[in-house]
Amino acid sequence: MNRNKTVQPAPQQQFRFNKVNTAPKNIVEQNGKRKIDNPPPLLPNPVVNGEHKKLKTDESSNENSPNGQIAETKKHLQMLNDLTLFHKVKVKYDVINESGPQHAKTFQVKCSIYNPETNVELESYVASGTSISKAKQSAAEIALSQTKLEKPTAEQIKKKRSVKKHASKENQPNRPLSPLTKSRVSQQAEIELHKLNKRLLYDKHSQIEADKHHIELIIDQLKKFETTLLSMLGGHVEKVSPIGPFAKGLMLKTDKLVQLVVTLKSHPDYHTVKDLIDKLLQTDLFKKSENTESDKIYVDISSLASEYCFYFTSSCDEFEAKFQVLFTSDDLAESKEIVQGNYLFPLDHCTKLNLALKQQQWFENRFKNSPNSLVVLKLLRDMCKRDPDWHLDDNLLELLVNICFQRKNTQDLNVKFREFFELIASGALLLSEMNIDCKYLGGVDSGEVFCLRDFEGNLVELERSRSENLSRLAQHALRLIAFRKIDALFAMSNNKTN
């Protein structure tokens, strides 16, 4: 017996159900995933004429697969459903019999095509299968092959499906909208309201603005008057300046008076102005009008002693305009009698005219580059003329509109028109008494209290009752704008909103 012989240890028993020991040796763990060390080589695609061709798979295997059977089932069922939909009939499947043991049953299904309005059965077909779905498939296949209904083309079926889909959307009950959808709908409604109000504003503006041809006739008449006056009386006259709505570009169809201010080199007196008018009447501008019936100028100097001005009316076949000529001077003196029958024009009267000329210059600097501001002013002037409750003079309107257009958020017509009423409705005309900040002067953090001041910086004060009444009127106007009733604010006909 060989004592030096080493005894080999018995191999460990391999347990069949041990997951660790029964794993194949060619599978290793790598990054937590099982991977085969030596995967079988992929068969290369054959090369034909230098190009790789993919191997064709066996199509019969797909047909025999469960997925292929489901597709075929859906195919027959869908084809029969399209056929009945095209002919406006319906199809239903009923299990009429079950036979065989529990583990291998046979189902018999009846496929019925019937009229949904009368519930009258038109055709019926019976088929069996090892499952209900297979029995339905067989019944549908038999119905497609034996039905008397005319089979439509693919284009006709597609058109019929689209009609049904559209009808189902129309008949779908109203569901509650999501918050995102609600916000989009509200935004769209605001856009439509903005477009509607903007269109109505421009429509109203086209109705009330003065005719452009008439404006051209007035401008032509003013140029003739100014040229004649400066050529004949240049030693006494410095300049001729129009004031009022015409000079500011705010003339409406209802405005018939055009104001002119003649600035003399000295304080105007009665005799000087009377001689000036007499010489003016001897010029060709007024003499020619006496011989032509189509273009006449009528002069009225009866108001010279009371109103310190004279009027002349220019009329033609197309238009008639009335001009008011006022007199002032930059070198004013105290009103006193010079000689018997002669007197200086009142100092207060001339001072007001000089202020009007300064305000005209202020207006041009503020509004000449903002055409929408002129449109807003025309609309508001027309509203104040029609509605006596507003009764705002032109100077106050210009101050308020200027405040609205000082905000650089936008120059949109609809927005600025609404901001005018927001400014008054917020009680801004009362803020000087209440000592409250206003957003129209830089925001609440600006620390500046809103006070309505004129172009010279003087405080414009209104009665408290009048300010409160204007605030109520502005709130009512905002409600009309919000509820699509802006036509009522302008007294427009309802057909404009259609």
Secondary structure per residue as TSV (DSSP state, phi and psi in degrees):
chain	resnum	aa	ss	phi	psi
A	1	M	-	360.0	126.3
A	2	N	-	-84.7	110.9
A	3	R	T	-76.8	-21.7
A	4	N	T	-78.9	-4.9
A	5	K	-	-71.5	125.3
A	6	T	-	-85.6	141.9
A	7	V	-	-92.3	122.8
A	8	Q	-	-74.4	133.6
A	9	P	-	-67.8	145.3
A	10	A	-	-68.5	136.9
A	11	P	-	-63.6	147.5
A	12	Q	-	-68.9	143.1
A	13	Q	-	-72.4	129.4
A	14	Q	-	-87.6	116.3
A	15	F	-	-85.6	135.3
A	16	R	T	-66.5	-37.2
A	17	F	T	-98.8	12.8
A	18	N	-	-81.6	115.6
A	19	K	T	-65.8	-32.5
A	20	V	T	-73.9	-46.8
A	21	N	T	-77.6	-25.4
A	22	T	T	-87.9	-0.7
A	23	A	S	-69.9	140.3
A	24	P	-	-61.7	150.1
A	25	K	T	-70.2	-24.3
A	26	N	T	-84.4	7.7
A	27	I	E	-111.3	126.5
A	28	V	E	-125.9	158.5
A	29	E	E	-90.2	128.5
A	30	Q	E	-142.0	114.3
A	31	N	T	57.4	37.5
A	32	G	T	78.9	6.0
A	33	K	E	-121.8	145.9
A	34	R	E	-85.8	132.9
A	35	K	E	-138.9	139.3
A	36	I	E	-82.7	131.1
A	37	D	S	-65.6	-46.9
A	38	N	S	-120.8	82.1
A	39	P	-	-67.9	152.2
A	40	P	-	-63.4	142.8
A	41	P	-	-66.9	143.5
A	42	L	-	-80.3	140.2
A	43	L	-	-73.3	127.1
A	44	P	-	-71.5	146.9
A	45	N	-	-71.1	139.0
A	46	P	-	-64.8	145.0
A	47	V	E	-102.5	121.5
A	48	V	E	-124.8	119.0
A	49	N	T	55.0	39.3
A	50	G	T	80.3	3.8
A	51	E	E	-120.9	143.2
A	52	H	E	-79.8	131.2
A	53	K	-	-111.8	131.8
A	54	K	-	-76.7	143.3
A	55	L	-	-72.1	138.6
A	56	K	-	-80.1	134.4
A	57	T	-	-86.1	160.0
A	58	D	-	-77.0	112.2
A	59	E	H	-72.2	-22.8
A	60	S	H	-67.5	-29.5
A	61	S	H	-65.7	-34.5
A	62	N	H	-69.3	-34.6
A	63	E	H	-68.0	-35.7
A	64	N	H	-83.6	-8.0
A	65	S	S	-75.0	157.1
A	66	P	H	-59.1	-38.7
A	67	N	H	-64.0	-37.5
A	68	G	H	-65.0	-37.7
A	69	Q	H	-65.9	-40.7
A	70	I	H	-63.2	-40.9
A	71	A	H	-62.7	-43.2
A	72	E	H	-63.3	-38.1
A	73	T	H	-62.2	-48.9
A	74	K	H	-63.9	-31.7
A	75	K	H	-64.4	-49.9
A	76	H	H	-65.9	-42.7
A	77	L	H	-64.0	-41.3
A	78	Q	H	-68.0	-39.3
A	79	M	H	-63.7	-41.4
A	80	L	H	-69.1	-36.4
A	81	N	H	-64.5	-42.2
A	82	D	H	-64.1	-38.1
A	83	L	H	-64.9	-45.6
A	84	T	H	-68.9	-34.3
A	85	L	H	-65.0	-38.8
A	86	F	H	-64.6	-38.0
A	87	H	T	-93.2	9.8
A	88	K	T	58.8	38.8
A	89	V	-	-124.5	174.3
A	90	K	E	-126.5	161.7
A	91	V	E	-127.9	144.3
A	92	K	E	-142.3	154.7
A	93	Y	E	-121.2	130.6
A	94	D	E	-129.1	131.5
A	95	V	E	-80.2	115.6
A	96	I	E	-102.7	-16.2
A	97	N	E	-159.5	146.4
A	98	E	E	-131.9	135.4
A	99	S	E	-142.5	162.9
A	100	G	S	95.5	171.0
A	101	P	-	-67.7	173.1
A	102	Q	T	-66.4	-33.4
A	103	H	T	-88.7	-9.8
A	104	A	S	-145.0	68.3
A	105	K	-	-83.7	157.5
A	106	T	E	-122.4	126.6
A	107	F	E	-106.9	137.9
A	108	Q	E	-113.7	121.8
A	109	V	E	-118.5	138.2
A	110	K	E	-107.5	125.3
A	111	C	E	-100.2	118.0
A	112	S	E	-117.5	132.1
A	113	I	E	-107.9	122.6
A	114	Y	E	-139.9	164.8
A	115	N	E	-86.8	119.4
A	116	P	T	-68.4	-23.3
A	117	E	T	-78.2	-40.9
A	118	T	T	-106.1	-8.5
A	119	N	T	58.9	29.0
A	120	V	E	-91.3	127.9
A	121	E	E	-75.8	127.5
A	122	L	E	-95.6	-45.2
A	123	E	E	-144.2	154.7
A	124	S	E	-148.7	143.8
A	125	Y	E	-140.2	142.3
A	126	V	E	-119.8	136.3
A	127	A	E	-147.1	159.8
A	128	S	E	-127.6	160.5
A	129	G	E	-167.0	169.4
A	130	T	S	-75.1	-11.0
A	131	S	S	-143.1	163.4
A	132	I	H	-64.1	-40.5
A	133	S	H	-64.4	-39.8
A	134	K	H	-68.9	-35.8
A	135	A	H	-66.0	-40.0
A	136	K	H	-62.4	-41.3
A	137	Q	H	-61.2	-45.4
A	138	S	H	-66.4	-39.7
A	139	A	H	-66.1	-40.2
A	140	A	H	-65.6	-38.4
A	141	E	H	-65.6	-41.4
A	142	I	H	-65.8	-41.0
A	143	A	H	-63.7	-38.0
A	144	L	H	-66.8	-33.7
A	145	S	H	-82.8	-24.4
A	146	Q	H	-115.2	-3.5
A	147	T	-	-67.7	153.6
A	148	K	-	-93.9	-4.1
A	149	L	S	-72.3	140.0
A	150	E	-	-72.9	131.3
A	151	K	-	-84.0	124.8
A	152	P	-	-80.8	169.8
A	153	T	-	-81.6	169.9
A	154	A	H	-65.2	-36.9
A	155	E	H	-66.3	-39.2
A	156	Q	H	-65.3	-39.3
A	157	I	H	-65.1	-41.8
A	158	K	H	-63.2	-41.2
A	159	K	H	-65.6	-39.4
A	160	K	H	-65.5	-38.6
A	161	R	H	-63.4	-42.4
A	162	S	H	-64.1	-37.9
A	163	V	H	-64.7	-41.3
A	164	K	H	-66.2	-40.6
A	165	K	H	-64.4	-41.2
A	166	H	H	-66.9	-40.0
A	167	A	H	-66.6	-36.1
A	168	S	H	-66.8	-33.3
A	169	K	H	-69.7	-37.0
A	170	E	H	-68.7	-37.3
A	171	N	T	-84.0	-0.8
A	172	Q	S	-69.1	132.4
A	173	P	-	-66.3	154.1
A	174	N	-	-68.6	121.7
A	175	R	-	-100.9	153.5
A	176	P	-	-64.6	136.0
A	177	L	-	-79.3	147.3
A	178	S	-	-74.0	162.0
A	179	P	H	-59.3	-37.1
A	180	L	H	-65.9	-42.5
A	181	T	H	-65.4	-38.8
A	182	K	H	-62.1	-41.6
A	183	S	H	-64.8	-39.4
A	184	R	H	-66.5	-40.2
A	185	V	H	-64.6	-42.0
A	186	S	H	-65.9	-38.5
A	187	Q	H	-63.9	-41.9
A	188	Q	H	-64.5	-38.8
A	189	A	H	-64.5	-39.6
A	190	E	H	-64.7	-38.4
A	191	I	H	-65.2	-43.9
A	192	E	H	-64.9	-40.3
A	193	L	H	-64.4	-39.0
A	194	H	H	-62.4	-44.5
A	195	K	H	-65.0	-42.1
A	196	L	H	-62.7	-49.0
A	197	N	H	-63.9	-38.6
A	198	K	H	-64.9	-41.2
A	199	R	H	-64.4	-40.9
A	200	L	H	-66.4	-36.1
A	201	L	H	-63.0	-44.6
A	202	Y	H	-69.0	-35.5
A	203	D	H	-63.5	-44.7
A	204	K	H	-64.6	-39.0
A	205	H	H	-63.4	-39.8
A	206	S	H	-66.9	-24.4
A	207	Q	H	-79.3	-33.5
A	208	I	H	-101.0	-21.1
A	209	E	B	-69.9	150.4
A	210	A	-	-67.0	152.0
A	211	D	-	-66.4	135.0
A	212	K	H	-65.2	-33.9
A	213	H	H	-67.1	-37.6
A	214	H	H	-66.5	-37.9
A	215	I	H	-61.4	-41.4
A	216	E	H	-63.8	-38.8
A	217	L	H	-64.8	-39.5
A	218	I	H	-65.7	-43.6
A	219	I	H	-61.4	-40.6
A	220	D	H	-65.0	-40.4
A	221	Q	H	-66.8	-38.0
A	222	L	H	-65.8	-39.4
A	223	K	H	-63.5	-41.3
A	224	K	H	-63.9	-43.2
A	225	F	H	-64.7	-45.2
A	226	E	H	-64.7	-42.8
A	227	T	H	-63.0	-43.7
A	228	T	H	-64.9	-42.0
A	229	L	H	-66.9	-43.1
A	230	L	H	-73.0	-32.1
A	231	S	H	-73.8	-36.3
A	232	M	H	-86.1	-37.6
A	233	L	S	-127.2	41.5
A	234	G	T	-65.2	-24.0
A	235	G	T	-72.3	-20.6
A	236	H	T	-108.5	-20.2
A	237	V	E	-108.6	133.5
A	238	E	E	-92.0	-48.3
A	239	K	E	-160.1	161.5
A	240	V	E	-123.2	122.3
A	241	S	E	-128.9	127.7
A	242	P	E	-78.8	146.4
A	243	I	E	-132.9	174.8
A	244	G	S	88.6	-168.7
A	245	P	H	-58.2	-37.0
A	246	F	H	-63.9	-45.8
A	247	A	H	-66.5	-28.5
A	248	K	H	-89.0	-5.6
A	249	G	T	78.7	25.6
A	250	L	-	-113.4	21.3
A	251	M	-	-73.4	135.0
A	252	L	B	-107.5	173.0
A	253	K	T	-66.2	-27.3
A	254	T	T	-81.7	-10.4
A	255	D	-	-84.1	122.3
A	256	K	-	-117.8	-10.0
A	257	L	E	-104.5	130.6
A	258	V	E	-115.9	123.7
A	259	Q	E	-98.9	136.5
A	260	L	E	-126.2	138.4
A	261	V	E	-115.4	119.0
A	262	V	E	-98.5	116.3
A	263	T	E	-92.8	116.2
A	264	L	E	-92.0	165.8
A	265	K	S	-79.2	-19.3
A	266	S	S	-132.1	170.1
A	267	H	-	-60.1	126.7
A	268	P	-	-68.4	138.7
A	269	D	B	-127.0	170.6
A	270	Y	H	-65.3	-48.1
A	271	H	H	-63.9	-41.8
A	272	T	H	-62.5	-45.4
A	273	V	H	-68.8	-36.8
A	274	K	H	-65.1	-42.7
A	275	D	H	-64.3	-38.2
A	276	L	H	-62.2	-41.2
A	277	I	H	-68.3	-40.2
A	278	D	H	-62.0	-41.6
A	279	K	H	-68.4	-33.9
A	280	L	H	-66.9	-35.2
A	281	L	H	-70.5	-17.7
A	282	Q	T	-88.3	-0.5
A	283	T	S	-80.7	166.8
A	284	D	H	-65.7	-27.4
A	285	L	H	-60.1	-38.0
A	286	F	H	-95.9	-27.0
A	287	K	H	-71.0	-39.7
A	288	K	H	-64.6	-30.9
A	289	S	H	-68.0	-21.6
A	290	E	H	-74.2	-24.6
A	291	N	H	-94.3	-17.6
A	292	T	-	-107.2	127.6
A	293	E	S	-80.6	-27.0
A	294	S	S	-75.0	-27.4
A	295	D	S	-131.2	103.7
A	296	K	E	-122.9	149.4
A	297	I	E	-126.2	122.7
A	298	Y	E	-107.5	130.7
A	299	V	E	-110.7	136.0
A	300	D	E	-128.7	111.6
A	301	I	-	-110.4	13.5
A	302	S	T	-68.3	-22.6
A	303	S	T	-92.0	6.9
A	304	L	H	-66.0	-38.8
A	305	A	H	-77.2	-28.3
A	306	S	H	-98.2	-43.2
A	307	E	H	-104.9	-3.9
A	308	Y	S	59.6	41.5
A	309	C	E	-159.6	170.8
A	310	F	E	-136.2	160.4
A	311	Y	E	-118.8	147.7
A	312	F	E	-141.0	140.8
A	313	T	E	-112.8	126.5
A	314	S	E	-106.2	120.7
A	315	S	E	-128.6	143.9
A	316	C	-	-142.9	-174.3
A	317	D	S	-65.0	-28.7
A	318	E	S	-98.7	-29.2
A	319	F	-	-155.7	155.7
A	320	E	E	-137.3	127.2
A	321	A	E	-131.2	144.9
A	322	K	E	-112.2	130.7
A	323	F	E	-113.7	136.2
A	324	Q	E	-112.3	121.6
A	325	V	E	-106.5	118.9
A	326	L	E	-114.1	160.5
A	327	F	E	-129.5	140.6
A	328	T	E	-154.8	-175.4
A	329	S	E	-157.9	154.2
A	330	D	S	-78.4	-22.6
A	331	D	S	-104.2	89.1
A	332	L	-	-96.5	148.2
A	333	A	-	-128.5	169.9
A	334	E	-	-67.2	140.1
A	335	S	-	-71.7	121.1
A	336	K	-	-153.8	157.7
A	337	E	B	-78.5	130.5
A	338	I	-	-89.4	-60.9
A	339	V	S	-133.5	174.3
A	340	Q	T	-66.0	126.5
A	341	G	T	89.7	-5.8
A	342	N	-	-121.7	148.6
A	343	Y	B	-158.2	156.0
A	344	L	B	-80.6	149.3
A	345	F	-	-67.0	146.4
A	346	P	-	-56.9	142.9
A	347	L	H	-65.0	-39.8
A	348	D	H	-62.1	-39.0
A	349	H	H	-62.6	-46.6
A	350	C	H	-68.6	-35.2
A	351	T	H	-65.0	-40.4
A	352	K	H	-62.4	-38.6
A	353	L	H	-66.7	-39.4
A	354	N	H	-64.9	-37.6
A	355	L	H	-66.0	-37.5
A	356	A	H	-63.4	-37.3
A	357	L	H	-67.1	-39.5
A	358	K	H	-66.2	-40.5
A	359	Q	H	-65.5	-33.4
A	360	Q	H	-62.7	-40.9
A	361	Q	H	-66.7	-41.1
A	362	W	H	-61.6	-41.8
A	363	F	H	-62.2	-43.6
A	364	E	H	-64.1	-37.2
A	365	N	H	-69.4	-29.8
A	366	R	H	-88.2	-36.6
A	367	F	H	-117.0	-2.8
A	368	K	T	-68.3	-26.0
A	369	N	T	-101.7	15.5
A	370	S	-	-132.0	86.3
A	371	P	H	-64.3	-30.6
A	372	N	H	-66.5	-29.9
A	373	S	H	-66.5	-34.9
A	374	L	H	-67.0	-38.0
A	375	V	H	-64.0	-43.8
A	376	V	H	-62.2	-42.2
A	377	L	H	-65.2	-38.7
A	378	K	H	-63.9	-43.5
A	379	L	H	-63.0	-41.0
A	380	L	H	-71.3	-37.2
A	381	R	H	-61.4	-42.7
A	382	D	H	-64.5	-39.8
A	383	M	H	-64.9	-41.8
A	384	C	H	-68.5	-30.1
A	385	K	H	-73.0	-35.2
A	386	R	H	-80.0	-38.0
A	387	D	-	-105.0	108.6
A	388	P	T	-68.0	-17.1
A	389	D	T	-66.9	-32.2
A	390	W	T	-72.0	-63.6
A	391	H	-	49.2	56.1
A	392	L	-	-104.6	130.2
A	393	D	-	-74.6	168.6
A	394	D	H	-64.4	-36.7
A	395	N	H	-64.2	-42.5
A	396	L	H	-68.0	-38.3
A	397	L	H	-60.4	-43.5
A	398	E	H	-64.1	-38.9
A	399	L	H	-64.3	-43.8
A	400	L	H	-68.8	-41.9
A	401	V	H	-67.0	-35.1
A	402	N	H	-62.8	-38.0
A	403	I	H	-63.6	-42.1
A	404	C	H	-63.5	-41.4
A	405	F	H	-81.4	-6.2
A	406	Q	H	-70.4	-26.5
A	407	R	S	-72.1	128.1
A	408	K	-	-94.3	21.7
A	409	N	S	-67.8	-42.1
A	410	T	-	-165.3	161.4
A	411	Q	-	-113.3	18.6
A	412	D	-	-65.0	139.1
A	413	L	H	-62.7	-47.0
A	414	N	H	-64.5	-41.1
A	415	V	H	-65.9	-45.3
A	416	K	H	-69.3	-34.5
A	417	F	H	-64.6	-40.1
A	418	R	H	-70.2	-36.2
A	419	E	H	-64.9	-29.1
A	420	F	H	-60.3	-45.5
A	421	F	H	-72.8	-32.8
A	422	E	H	-63.4	-38.4
A	423	L	H	-62.0	-43.8
A	424	I	H	-77.0	-39.9
A	425	A	H	-65.3	-27.5
A	426	S	T	-73.9	-2.5
A	427	G	T	80.7	25.0
A	428	A	G	-64.9	-28.1
A	429	L	G	-70.5	-12.0
A	430	L	G	-104.7	-0.8
A	431	L	H	-68.9	-26.9
A	432	S	H	-64.4	-30.1
A	433	E	H	-82.6	-33.8
A	434	M	H	-89.1	-11.2
A	435	N	T	59.5	51.7
A	436	I	-	-117.1	141.9
A	437	D	B	-71.3	159.3
A	438	C	-	-134.6	138.4
A	439	K	G	-67.6	-20.7
A	440	Y	G	-75.3	-4.7
A	441	L	G	-120.6	41.6
A	442	G	T	104.3	0.6
A	443	G	-	102.5	171.1
A	444	V	G	-66.4	-31.9
A	445	D	G	-79.2	-3.6
A	446	S	G	-70.1	-25.6
A	447	G	-	76.6	8.2
A	448	E	-	-103.1	129.1
A	449	V	B	-84.0	134.0
A	450	F	-	-70.7	127.5
A	451	C	-	-139.3	131.8
A	452	L	-	-80.6	114.4
A	453	R	B	-124.2	149.7
A	454	D	-	-82.4	-173.3
A	455	F	T	-68.2	-16.9
A	456	E	T	-96.0	-0.9
A	457	G	S	91.2	4.9
A	458	N	-	-80.5	143.1
A	459	L	B	-71.3	130.2
A	460	V	-	-98.6	113.6
A	461	E	-	-107.7	136.0
A	462	L	-	-117.7	154.9
A	463	E	-	-64.6	145.2
A	464	R	H	-62.6	-39.5
A	465	S	H	-64.2	-38.6
A	466	R	H	-68.8	-40.0
A	467	S	H	-63.5	-42.1
A	468	E	H	-65.7	-38.3
A	469	N	H	-65.7	-40.2
A	470	L	H	-65.1	-36.3
A	471	S	H	-64.4	-41.2
A	472	R	H	-65.7	-41.1
A	473	L	H	-64.1	-38.9
A	474	A	H	-67.3	-38.0
A	475	Q	H	-64.0	-40.2
A	476	H	H	-64.5	-39.1
A	477	A	H	-64.0	-38.3
A	478	L	H	-65.2	-37.0
A	479	R	H	-64.8	-40.5
A	480	L	H	-63.3	-39.7
A	481	I	H	-67.0	-40.9
A	482	A	H	-70.2	-32.2
A	483	F	T	-103.2	30.0
A	484	R	T	58.3	35.8
A	485	K	-	-118.0	31.2
A	486	I	H	-67.2	-22.5
A	487	D	H	-65.6	-31.7
A	488	A	H	-68.5	-32.2
A	489	L	H	-66.1	-33.4
A	490	F	H	-98.8	0.7
A	491	A	T	56.9	45.3
A	492	M	-	-96.1	158.6
A	493	S	-	-72.2	153.3
A	494	N	G	-69.2	-21.0
A	495	N	G	-69.3	-11.5
A	496	K	G	-73.5	-23.2
A	497	T	G	-86.1	-8.5
A	498	N	-	-78.3	360.0
